[in-house]
Amino acid sequence: MNRLLLLSLILALADLHAAKPQNGQAERLSPNVILFLVDDMGWMDSTPYGSKYYVTPNMERLARQALRFTSAYAMPLCSPTRASLLSGQHSARHGMTTAGGHTPPQEARLPETAPANRALLMPSSKTFLDPAQYTLAEALRDAGYRTGHFGKWHCGLTQAHWPEANGFDVAFHCEPSAGPPNAYFSPYGVVAPGTERPKGAAGRKFITGTITDGPEGEYITDRVTDEALKFIADGREKPFFLNLWHYGVHGPWGHKEEITAEMAKRTDPRGEQDNPVMASMLKSVDESLGRILDRLDELGIADNTILIFMSDNGGNTHSMTETDRKANRDNTSDPTVARYRKWAAFKPPTNNAPLRDGKASLYEGGTRVPLMVRWPGTVKAGSVSDEVVGCIDIYPTVLDALGLRPNPAQKLDGVSFTSVLRGSGPLKREAYFTWFPHLLPGVSVRKGDWKLIRRFEARADKYEGVHELFNLREDLGERMNLAGKMPGKVKELDALIDGFARDTGALYPRPNPDYQARPEVPGKPAKATKDPAFGLVPKFCRTSLVEGALRVDAAGRTPFLGTAQVKLAGPLTLTLRARSAAGGEGMVRWKKPDQEEFPGDGQAAAFKISPGNQWQDIPVELPVQGRTAIVRLYLPAGSSPVELQLIRFEDKKGTAKTWDFKTAKP
């Protein structure tokens, strides 16, 4: 054989080796993969993890057959976790850092300005999974797998960012997808892309996607499972990758009342968990898991299927509380809320004790989640591991388990934990990071038993200092901050965070150049000056007080003032007293309490400011239906500043919300 022919053969074998399982088995013998993801399920929300209240026999069944991880991590909110599962990257790198996957496409950015009472310029999140990512689904599809996504997506609102554009051959989903499609029960109100959207069944705008209505009253948890079971049974000549991402147990907490009635009879001997609505929803998810396990057994493929069970963030401990009720009085008439109150009053969905806090938090209750992996013949049934693993590790682990090499073009932050699954050795990683620049923003690192949280600003009412250091082996509930006693350990872990931020290109907060702090008073911390806009939040603009007016200077393409203080039922009349040297057209937009995003032209009204230096009284009729939640006042400040003496919203009864700047001083 000549050298050229030999070289060609070697290259051909190398290509085959990179694209197919390395063990040389036929394609049909490659293990199937199921990623079973539960939404908002806390670490303590099942009997295998210690709950004495929830009824989860199929999760127990899985635990007896699987390796159960006790130190597994997700992001504090769902979209970042989902993007990390599919990309194998930290949220700081892929850019989806908060739960914005149901909102219009937007890149992550660091704003140039912020209100004067905010010390930092905080980054915004990307709202979609970048099409440039070579997703886990694409990797498996290209290796000969059938790929299917069923249920919640939350990684992009538009079709260009849907599952079908990210490697999935089959998809059963809808957008927007923060929660289930309009409701947990059919009819779901989903229409095909390009179809005229009729009025939503529950007042919400109609949504698009591939979910179709079932019999009236059908439960979405059951329907998503039905579709997943069909996918498993179809075309078994090829291995499959099933993404089964449930809407449960996310709000609006639709539940089967017959199950809830049974759960209401139960009590928790620990005295921690007591919400029968959440217990009912978890039981429905548990039944879904049982149906999947049964079908694998019936088809004789259970021994050739890797099943990964996980949650997307910690359990929800902050919704539907009495405080939530008082802050959202208008929502108490909603049928879903009424059904919740019937069984759970205003109890939060769950309790993550002994972990601290819950969803949307950097404490363990917000990030530590259940993770179980069943891999017959490889994983020791009923085993437990305390290795620190997370959502970024699923991608490389699945590839490694299947004998597939990563695409060199796809940067992976995660590491394979197949050595843990096989029991052949510990995981080789120095530390695990969680980046969350939102709500109570910060970043955390876990190394061994130690965890450091670095906050971006001090909040004495919420936490102790900008550094919180915990020994999780001795203090799982994170009650004892050791940062002050162990500065050396803080310095060591802080350096790891610095390296992580550099490596991932994290959009790190920067000081706000317009920040103004009040003079310090002995014994009291400094406070920011009062916002000159008196609660009108400037976006893409800067506000300042001039003699007798509020001045608005543009700092972006679409400057506006936003407010949640106009709690009036429409129709409304807006009166502006304004002036602008250049003049121009402006607009008012609003959304109602039950709307997650701003609708289109139906909830907007235009106005015009004539050019000149004379004050103008400008009435604007706002055809508001119902009550407003958030109002945005877009101003033509691009060519010249706009000055405002008066902003007044008034309903037909004469009740008004007014901002009067006529006596303002610089």
JODA-V120149 format. One record per helix or strand. SS is the DSSP state (h for helix, s for strand). FROM is the first residue (numbers start at 0). LEN is the number of residues. Records with the same first field share a line. If there is no record, write none. Layout:
BEGIN
SS->FROM-LEN ; FROM-LEN
END
This chain:
BEGIN
h->2-17 ; 26-3 ; 46-3 ; 56-9 ; 77-10 ; 90-4 ; 135-7 ; 158-3 ; 162-3 ; 219-14 ; 256-7 ; 275-23 ; 301-3 ; 321-6 ; 328-5 ; 334-10 ; 363-4 ; 392-10 ; 417-5 ; 486-18 ; 600-3
s->31-7 ; 66-7 ; 108-2 ; 119-2 ; 122-2 ; 145-6 ; 169-3 ; 173-2 ; 184-1 ; 189-2 ; 206-3 ; 218-1 ; 239-6 ; 304-7 ; 367-8 ; 382-8 ; 431-5 ; 441-6 ; 449-6 ; 466-5 ; 509-2 ; 516-1 ; 520-1 ; 523-1 ; 527-1 ; 536-3 ; 540-6 ; 548-6 ; 559-4 ; 568-1 ; 571-9 ; 583-9 ; 603-6 ; 611-11 ; 626-8 ; 641-10 ; 655-5
END
